[in-house]
Amino acid sequence: MNNKVTILGEVITKKDLPKLYKWAKENPATLVEQLKSIADKWHEGNIRSALIAFEMDLERI
C-alpha cells in the first residue's frame, strides 16, 4: 500500500502529515489551492513550511 502523495512537488506521507494526507487523497485540488494561499501569505511561497504549519493547525481542531 502506498502511503504517500506528492502535491506541488512535496511528498505528503500518511505517517508524518496524516490530516493533509487524507485531504490529498480525497480532494487534491482544494488542498493545492489552500497550500498555495498559505505559502504565499505566511511562508514566502515555501510549500514545505506551509505543509508543516497547516498540519499543526489542523491537529489542534
Biopython code that builds the backbone (N, CA, C, O; Angstrom):
import numpy as np
from Bio.PDB.StructureBuilder import StructureBuilder

atoms = [
    (1, "MET", "N", (0.844, -1.199, 0.000)),
    (1, "MET", "CA", (0.000, 0.000, 0.000)),
    (1, "MET", "C", (0.880, 1.250, 0.000)),
    (1, "MET", "O", (1.818, 1.354, 0.790)),
    (2, "ASN", "N", (0.580, 2.181, -0.874)),
    (2, "ASN", "CA", (1.343, 3.413, -0.984)),
    (2, "ASN", "C", (0.773, 4.453, -0.025)),
    (2, "ASN", "O", (-0.371, 4.885, -0.167)),
    (3, "ASN", "N", (1.579, 4.846, 0.946)),
    (3, "ASN", "CA", (1.123, 5.801, 1.953)),
    (3, "ASN", "C", (1.763, 7.166, 1.769)),
    (3, "ASN", "O", (2.081, 7.855, 2.738)),
    (4, "LYS", "N", (1.949, 7.550, 0.498)),
    (4, "LYS", "CA", (2.464, 8.887, 0.234)),
    (4, "LYS", "C", (1.852, 9.446, -1.034)),
    (4, "LYS", "O", (1.471, 8.720, -1.952)),
    (5, "VAL", "N", (1.774, 10.771, -1.045)),
    (5, "VAL", "CA", (1.199, 11.515, -2.167)),
    (5, "VAL", "C", (2.126, 12.701, -2.413)),
    (5, "VAL", "O", (2.691, 13.257, -1.471)),
    (6, "THR", "N", (2.279, 13.078, -3.654)),
    (6, "THR", "CA", (3.076, 14.263, -3.972)),
    (6, "THR", "C", (2.135, 15.377, -4.424)),
    (6, "THR", "O", (1.344, 15.215, -5.353)),
    (7, "ILE", "N", (2.247, 16.499, -3.743)),
    (7, "ILE", "CA", (1.443, 17.692, -4.051)),
    (7, "ILE", "C", (2.406, 18.865, -4.183)),
    (7, "ILE", "O", (3.214, 19.111, -3.287)),
    (8, "LEU", "N", (2.324, 19.581, -5.284)),
    (8, "LEU", "CA", (3.180, 20.749, -5.526)),
    (8, "LEU", "C", (4.657, 20.420, -5.318)),
    (8, "LEU", "O", (5.423, 21.247, -4.823)),
    (9, "GLY", "N", (5.044, 19.214, -5.698)),
    (9, "GLY", "CA", (6.436, 18.797, -5.592)),
    (9, "GLY", "C", (6.876, 18.342, -4.213)),
    (9, "GLY", "O", (8.042, 17.997, -4.021)),
    (10, "GLU", "N", (5.971, 18.333, -3.255)),
    (10, "GLU", "CA", (6.281, 17.917, -1.888)),
    (10, "GLU", "C", (5.600, 16.591, -1.578)),
    (10, "GLU", "O", (4.445, 16.378, -1.946)),
    (11, "VAL", "N", (6.315, 15.707, -0.906)),
    (11, "VAL", "CA", (5.766, 14.407, -0.536)),
    (11, "VAL", "C", (5.016, 14.535, 0.783)),
    (11, "VAL", "O", (5.543, 15.057, 1.766)),
    (12, "ILE", "N", (3.792, 14.056, 0.788)),
    (12, "ILE", "CA", (2.957, 14.028, 1.995)),
    (12, "ILE", "C", (2.770, 12.561, 2.347)),
    (12, "ILE", "O", (2.223, 11.787, 1.561)),
    (13, "THR", "N", (3.230, 12.188, 3.539)),
    (13, "THR", "CA", (3.087, 10.796, 3.963)),
    (13, "THR", "C", (1.991, 10.669, 5.005)),
    (13, "THR", "O", (1.705, 11.600, 5.758)),
    (14, "LYS", "N", (1.392, 9.502, 5.025)),
    (14, "LYS", "CA", (0.333, 9.233, 5.996)),
    (14, "LYS", "C", (0.884, 9.298, 7.420)),
    (14, "LYS", "O", (0.186, 9.726, 8.340)),
    (15, "LYS", "N", (2.123, 8.878, 7.598)),
    (15, "LYS", "CA", (2.738, 8.858, 8.923)),
    (15, "LYS", "C", (3.055, 10.272, 9.428)),
    (15, "LYS", "O", (2.760, 10.604, 10.576)),
    (16, "ASP", "N", (3.654, 11.099, 8.569)),
    (16, "ASP", "CA", (4.132, 12.411, 9.018)),
    (16, "ASP", "C", (3.095, 13.530, 8.952)),
    (16, "ASP", "O", (3.122, 14.448, 9.772)),
    (17, "LEU", "N", (2.195, 13.461, 7.998)),
    (17, "LEU", "CA", (1.186, 14.504, 7.821)),
    (17, "LEU", "C", (-0.174, 13.851, 7.594)),
    (17, "LEU", "O", (-0.740, 13.972, 6.508)),
    (18, "PRO", "N", (-0.705, 13.164, 8.600)),
    (18, "PRO", "CA", (-1.916, 12.361, 8.392)),
    (18, "PRO", "C", (-3.153, 13.129, 7.949)),
    (18, "PRO", "O", (-3.913, 12.634, 7.116)),
    (19, "LYS", "N", (-3.370, 14.302, 8.472)),
    (19, "LYS", "CA", (-4.564, 15.059, 8.094)),
    (19, "LYS", "C", (-4.466, 15.558, 6.653)),
    (19, "LYS", "O", (-5.433, 15.487, 5.895)),
    (20, "LEU", "N", (-3.292, 16.062, 6.287)),
    (20, "LEU", "CA", (-3.114, 16.533, 4.916)),
    (20, "LEU", "C", (-3.054, 15.370, 3.932)),
    (20, "LEU", "O", (-3.484, 15.508, 2.786)),
    (21, "TYR", "N", (-2.534, 14.244, 4.358)),
    (21, "TYR", "CA", (-2.528, 13.049, 3.512)),
    (21, "TYR", "C", (-3.965, 12.651, 3.160)),
    (21, "TYR", "O", (-4.278, 12.378, 2.001)),
    (22, "LYS", "N", (-4.826, 12.624, 4.171)),
    (22, "LYS", "CA", (-6.225, 12.267, 3.938)),
    (22, "LYS", "C", (-6.875, 13.261, 2.977)),
    (22, "LYS", "O", (-7.592, 12.866, 2.058)),
    (23, "TRP", "N", (-6.622, 14.541, 3.193)),
    (23, "TRP", "CA", (-7.178, 15.584, 2.334)),
    (23, "TRP", "C", (-6.654, 15.411, 0.901)),
    (23, "TRP", "O", (-7.414, 15.536, -0.059)),
    (24, "ALA", "N", (-5.360, 15.126, 0.764)),
    (24, "ALA", "CA", (-4.759, 14.952, -0.564)),
    (24, "ALA", "C", (-5.373, 13.778, -1.306)),
    (24, "ALA", "O", (-5.519, 13.826, -2.527)),
    (25, "LYS", "N", (-5.732, 12.734, -0.592)),
    (25, "LYS", "CA", (-6.357, 11.573, -1.216)),
    (25, "LYS", "C", (-7.799, 11.864, -1.608)),
    (25, "LYS", "O", (-8.264, 11.395, -2.646)),
    (26, "GLU", "N", (-8.508, 12.630, -0.791)),
    (26, "GLU", "CA", (-9.929, 12.885, -1.015)),
    (26, "GLU", "C", (-10.207, 14.038, -1.970)),
    (26, "GLU", "O", (-11.144, 13.967, -2.765)),
    (27, "ASN", "N", (-9.411, 15.091, -1.904)),
    (27, "ASN", "CA", (-9.677, 16.261, -2.729)),
    (27, "ASN", "C", (-8.389, 17.056, -2.967)),
    (27, "ASN", "O", (-8.205, 18.124, -2.383)),
    (28, "PRO", "N", (-7.511, 16.548, -3.809)),
    (28, "PRO", "CA", (-6.215, 17.204, -4.001)),
    (28, "PRO", "C", (-6.300, 18.627, -4.555)),
    (28, "PRO", "O", (-5.465, 19.467, -4.219)),
    (29, "ALA", "N", (-7.281, 18.904, -5.386)),
    (29, "ALA", "CA", (-7.374, 20.244, -5.985)),
    (29, "ALA", "C", (-7.587, 21.325, -4.927)),
    (29, "ALA", "O", (-6.968, 22.386, -5.000)),
    (30, "THR", "N", (-8.448, 21.072, -3.952)),
    (30, "THR", "CA", (-8.671, 22.097, -2.924)),
    (30, "THR", "C", (-7.466, 22.205, -1.998)),
    (30, "THR", "O", (-7.168, 23.292, -1.503)),
    (31, "LEU", "N", (-6.773, 21.105, -1.758)),
    (31, "LEU", "CA", (-5.565, 21.170, -0.933)),
    (31, "LEU", "C", (-4.504, 22.015, -1.629)),
    (31, "LEU", "O", (-3.835, 22.820, -0.980)),
    (32, "VAL", "N", (-4.343, 21.846, -2.923)),
    (32, "VAL", "CA", (-3.379, 22.649, -3.676)),
    (32, "VAL", "C", (-3.710, 24.131, -3.532)),
    (32, "VAL", "O", (-2.818, 24.939, -3.275)),
    (33, "GLU", "N", (-4.963, 24.492, -3.692)),
    (33, "GLU", "CA", (-5.376, 25.897, -3.554)),
    (33, "GLU", "C", (-5.043, 26.441, -2.172)),
    (33, "GLU", "O", (-4.486, 27.532, -2.043)),
    (34, "GLN", "N", (-5.387, 25.676, -1.140)),
    (34, "GLN", "CA", (-5.134, 26.111, 0.233)),
    (34, "GLN", "C", (-3.639, 26.262, 0.509)),
    (34, "GLN", "O", (-3.213, 27.248, 1.110)),
    (35, "LEU", "N", (-2.848, 25.290, 0.071)),
    (35, "LEU", "CA", (-1.406, 25.340, 0.315)),
    (35, "LEU", "C", (-0.745, 26.515, -0.391)),
    (35, "LEU", "O", (0.125, 27.175, 0.178)),
    (36, "LYS", "N", (-1.150, 26.777, -1.619)),
    (36, "LYS", "CA", (-0.597, 27.923, -2.344)),
    (36, "LYS", "C", (-0.918, 29.223, -1.617)),
    (36, "LYS", "O", (-0.062, 30.097, -1.483)),
    (37, "SER", "N", (-2.147, 29.341, -1.154)),
    (37, "SER", "CA", (-2.562, 30.544, -0.446)),
    (37, "SER", "C", (-1.777, 30.722, 0.856)),
    (37, "SER", "O", (-1.274, 31.809, 1.142)),
    (38, "ILE", "N", (-1.677, 29.663, 1.629)),
    (38, "ILE", "CA", (-0.947, 29.722, 2.902)),
    (38, "ILE", "C", (0.525, 30.023, 2.656)),
    (38, "ILE", "O", (1.113, 30.858, 3.343)),
    (39, "ALA", "N", (1.116, 29.354, 1.688)),
    (39, "ALA", "CA", (2.537, 29.563, 1.387)),
    (39, "ALA", "C", (2.800, 31.007, 0.961)),
    (39, "ALA", "O", (3.766, 31.626, 1.407)),
    (40, "ASP", "N", (1.942, 31.534, 0.104)),
    (40, "ASP", "CA", (2.129, 32.898, -0.390)),
    (40, "ASP", "C", (1.941, 33.942, 0.707)),
    (40, "ASP", "O", (2.682, 34.922, 0.770)),
    (41, "LYS", "N", (0.943, 33.729, 1.573)),
    (41, "LYS", "CA", (0.624, 34.730, 2.586)),
    (41, "LYS", "C", (1.560, 34.702, 3.790)),
    (41, "LYS", "O", (1.912, 35.756, 4.319)),
    (42, "TRP", "N", (1.971, 33.508, 4.234)),
    (42, "TRP", "CA", (2.693, 33.434, 5.501)),
    (42, "TRP", "C", (4.063, 32.757, 5.445)),
    (42, "TRP", "O", (4.790, 32.764, 6.439)),
    (43, "HIS", "N", (4.419, 32.184, 4.320)),
    (43, "HIS", "CA", (5.670, 31.415, 4.282)),
    (43, "HIS", "C", (6.533, 31.758, 3.071)),
    (43, "HIS", "O", (7.303, 30.923, 2.596)),
    (44, "GLU", "N", (6.405, 32.986, 2.573)),
    (44, "GLU", "CA", (7.211, 33.473, 1.459)),
    (44, "GLU", "C", (7.229, 32.495, 0.283)),
    (44, "GLU", "O", (8.245, 32.356, -0.398)),
    (45, "GLY", "N", (6.100, 31.820, 0.050)),
    (45, "GLY", "CA", (5.969, 30.898, -1.067)),
    (45, "GLY", "C", (6.495, 29.498, -0.802)),
    (45, "GLY", "O", (6.439, 28.648, -1.691)),
    (46, "ASN", "N", (7.002, 29.236, 0.394)),
    (46, "ASN", "CA", (7.585, 27.931, 0.709)),
    (46, "ASN", "C", (6.485, 26.915, 1.024)),
    (46, "ASN", "O", (5.837, 26.985, 2.068)),
    (47, "ILE", "N", (6.291, 25.972, 0.101)),
    (47, "ILE", "CA", (5.225, 24.980, 0.242)),
    (47, "ILE", "C", (5.499, 24.046, 1.430)),
    (47, "ILE", "O", (4.575, 23.712, 2.171)),
    (48, "ARG", "N", (6.744, 23.627, 1.617)),
    (48, "ARG", "CA", (7.068, 22.703, 2.717)),
    (48, "ARG", "C", (6.721, 23.331, 4.067)),
    (48, "ARG", "O", (6.130, 22.675, 4.924)),
    (49, "SER", "N", (7.079, 24.576, 4.252)),
    (49, "SER", "CA", (6.749, 25.267, 5.503)),
    (49, "SER", "C", (5.236, 25.364, 5.683)),
    (49, "SER", "O", (4.719, 25.180, 6.786)),
    (50, "ALA", "N", (4.540, 25.650, 4.602)),
    (50, "ALA", "CA", (3.083, 25.734, 4.660)),
    (50, "ALA", "C", (2.471, 24.389, 5.034)),
    (50, "ALA", "O", (1.531, 24.337, 5.827)),
    (51, "LEU", "N", (2.996, 23.297, 4.469)),
    (51, "LEU", "CA", (2.504, 21.956, 4.803)),
    (51, "LEU", "C", (2.615, 21.677, 6.299)),
    (51, "LEU", "O", (1.656, 21.237, 6.933)),
    (52, "ILE", "N", (3.774, 21.934, 6.841)),
    (52, "ILE", "CA", (4.017, 21.635, 8.255)),
    (52, "ILE", "C", (3.131, 22.495, 9.152)),
    (52, "ILE", "O", (2.517, 21.991, 10.093)),
    (53, "ALA", "N", (3.066, 23.777, 8.861)),
    (53, "ALA", "CA", (2.246, 24.677, 9.675)),
    (53, "ALA", "C", (0.770, 24.325, 9.573)),
    (53, "ALA", "O", (0.056, 24.351, 10.575)),
    (54, "PHE", "N", (0.308, 23.998, 8.374)),
    (54, "PHE", "CA", (-1.097, 23.661, 8.161)),
    (54, "PHE", "C", (-1.462, 22.377, 8.902)),
    (54, "PHE", "O", (-2.521, 22.301, 9.525)),
    (55, "GLU", "N", (-0.599, 21.378, 8.838)),
    (55, "GLU", "CA", (-0.848, 20.128, 9.558)),
    (55, "GLU", "C", (-0.955, 20.406, 11.057)),
    (55, "GLU", "O", (-1.846, 19.881, 11.723)),
    (56, "MET", "N", (-0.058, 21.222, 11.583)),
    (56, "MET", "CA", (-0.106, 21.530, 13.016)),
    (56, "MET", "C", (-1.405, 22.242, 13.379)),
    (56, "MET", "O", (-2.001, 21.958, 14.418)),
    (57, "ASP", "N", (-1.843, 23.162, 12.531)),
    (57, "ASP", "CA", (-3.108, 23.853, 12.776)),
    (57, "ASP", "C", (-4.287, 22.872, 12.760)),
    (57, "ASP", "O", (-5.177, 22.950, 13.607)),
    (58, "LEU", "N", (-4.285, 21.964, 11.803)),
    (58, "LEU", "CA", (-5.375, 21.007, 11.713)),
    (58, "LEU", "C", (-5.398, 20.039, 12.894)),
    (58, "LEU", "O", (-6.468, 19.573, 13.287)),
    (59, "GLU", "N", (-4.258, 19.738, 13.451)),
    (59, "GLU", "CA", (-4.199, 18.843, 14.608)),
    (59, "GLU", "C", (-4.844, 19.462, 15.838)),
    (59, "GLU", "O", (-5.305, 18.747, 16.728)),
    (60, "ARG", "N", (-4.878, 20.776, 15.889)),
    (60, "ARG", "CA", (-5.462, 21.483, 17.032)),
    (60, "ARG", "C", (-6.980, 21.481, 17.005)),
    (60, "ARG", "O", (-7.624, 21.728, 18.024)),
    (61, "ILE", "N", (-7.547, 21.205, 15.851)),
    (61, "ILE", "CA", (-9.009, 21.244, 15.695)),
    (61, "ILE", "C", (-9.624, 19.989, 16.253)),
    (61, "ILE", "O", (-10.845, 19.830, 16.217)),
]
sb = StructureBuilder()
sb.init_structure("model")
sb.init_model(0)
sb.init_chain("A")
sb.init_seg("    ")
for serial, (resi, resn, name, xyz) in enumerate(atoms, 1):
    if name == "N":
        sb.init_residue(resn, " ", resi, " ")
    sb.init_atom(name, np.array(xyz, "f"), 0.0, 1.0, " ", f" {name:<3s}", serial, name[0])
structure = sb.get_structure()
